């Protein structure tokens, strides 16, 4: 069995971090809980960041593809920068609102406390994974960056050759399709007048 190497795992981890970051933008960041058992209101991440995390995640994925296909170290550094910016957004915008009583942005809940929801934790995880793995990706050499693309191309070629061995195609023979004449003569057809 082949050993898994950092140049193979880091691009996958960066893509996973970007996916977590983008998914967190469509989830609730805070639940406003008052004295009762049900939340008073919720706030989505889009209300907090206006879809900035989706833009960062998309840019990180584009930079990741460029880094892996071409071996570009600046593109790998851009992946790390996207993770760092996402972490800054989390630390400067979301984290100070945890436990806050009252309104946050447009959500007015005068007696409710803002408790973190699933989107909050997903955003933290995505920003950390993208920042840390992106930073590690930026330390790889150009050859190591291209190793992931080479290994996937080699696997794809091996699968194609195995498939050809299992199901070889026979060359098609170019033969004319003869028209068969009826075996018994039928009544002659006449045209109506």
SVG drawing of the C-alpha trace seen along z (x, -y; Angstrom):
<svg xmlns="http://www.w3.org/2000/svg" viewBox="-58 -47 69 65">
<polyline fill="none" stroke="black" stroke-width="0.4" points="0.0,0.0 1.2,-3.5 2.0,-5.9 0.0,-9.1 2.2,-12.1 1.7,-15.7 1.6,-16.9 -1.3,-14.6 -3.2,-15.3 -2.8,-19.1 -4.7,-20.0 -7.6,-17.8 -7.6,-19.4 -7.5,-22.9 -10.5,-22.0 -12.3,-20.6 -11.6,-23.8 -12.9,-26.0 -16.0,-23.8 -16.6,-24.2 -16.1,-27.9 -18.6,-28.3 -21.2,-26.0 -21.0,-28.0 -22.2,-31.1 -25.6,-29.5 -26.1,-28.4 -27.2,-30.2 -24.3,-31.9 -26.2,-32.9 -29.4,-31.9 -30.9,-34.5 -32.1,-32.8 -34.3,-34.5 -35.7,-33.1 -38.0,-30.6 -37.0,-27.3 -37.3,-28.4 -34.9,-30.8 -36.3,-34.3 -34.5,-34.8 -31.5,-33.6 -28.9,-35.3 -27.3,-33.8 -23.7,-34.2 -24.8,-36.1 -26.3,-38.7 -22.9,-39.1 -20.5,-38.9 -22.7,-39.5 -21.4,-36.3 -17.7,-37.3 -16.8,-33.8 -18.3,-32.3 -16.1,-34.7 -13.0,-33.8 -13.8,-30.0 -14.2,-30.3 -11.0,-32.3 -9.2,-29.8 -10.4,-26.9 -9.4,-28.7 -5.9,-29.4 -5.6,-25.8 -6.3,-24.4 -3.8,-26.8 -1.2,-25.9 -1.7,-22.1 -1.9,-22.2 1.0,-24.6 3.0,-24.3 2.7,-28.1 3.9,-29.0 2.2,-32.4 -1.1,-30.6 -0.4,-28.4 0.3,-31.4 -3.0,-32.9 -4.7,-29.9 -3.1,-30.5 -4.0,-34.2 -7.6,-33.3 -7.6,-31.2 -6.0,-34.0 -8.5,-36.5 -11.4,-34.2 -9.9,-33.7 -9.6,-37.5 -13.3,-37.9 -14.2,-35.3 -12.1,-36.9 -13.1,-40.5 -16.8,-40.2 -18.2,-37.0 -16.3,-36.2 -17.0,-39.6 -20.8,-39.0 -20.8,-35.7 -22.8,-36.1 -23.8,-39.6 -27.2,-40.6 -29.4,-42.8 -29.2,-43.4 -26.6,-42.4 -26.6,-44.2 -30.2,-44.2 -31.5,-41.5 -33.2,-43.2 -33.6,-41.0 -33.5,-43.3 -33.6,-40.6 -31.9,-37.8 -28.4,-36.5 -26.5,-35.5 -25.4,-31.9 -23.2,-30.3 -25.0,-28.1 -23.6,-25.4 -22.5,-28.0 -20.3,-29.7 -18.4,-26.5 -18.3,-25.5 -16.8,-28.9 -14.1,-28.5 -13.2,-25.0 -13.1,-26.0 -11.0,-29.1 -8.5,-27.1 -8.2,-24.2 -7.8,-26.5 -5.3,-28.8 -3.2,-26.1 -3.2,-23.7 -2.9,-26.6 0.2,-27.8 1.6,-24.3 0.8,-24.1 2.7,-27.4 5.9,-25.8 5.9,-23.0 8.2,-23.3 6.8,-23.6 7.5,-19.9 5.7,-18.9 2.7,-21.1 2.4,-19.4 2.7,-15.9 -1.0,-15.8 -2.0,-16.5 0.6,-14.0 -0.7,-11.3 -4.3,-11.8 -3.4,-11.7 -1.4,-8.5 -4.3,-6.9 -6.7,-7.9 -4.5,-6.4 -4.1,-3.2 -7.9,-2.9 -8.3,-3.5 -5.8,-0.8 -7.4,1.7 -10.8,0.9 -9.4,1.5 -8.0,4.8 -11.3,5.9 -13.4,4.8 -11.3,4.7 -13.0,3.2 -13.0,5.2 -12.4,3.2 -15.5,2.7 -15.6,4.2 -17.0,2.1 -19.5,4.4 -22.4,3.4 -25.8,4.3 -27.4,6.4 -31.0,5.9 -32.8,9.2 -35.3,10.0 -38.6,11.5 -38.7,15.3 -42.2,15.6 -43.5,13.3 -46.3,11.2 -49.1,9.5 -48.1,6.7 -48.9,3.3 -50.7,1.0 -51.0,-2.7 -54.6,-4.0 -55.8,-6.4"/>
</svg>
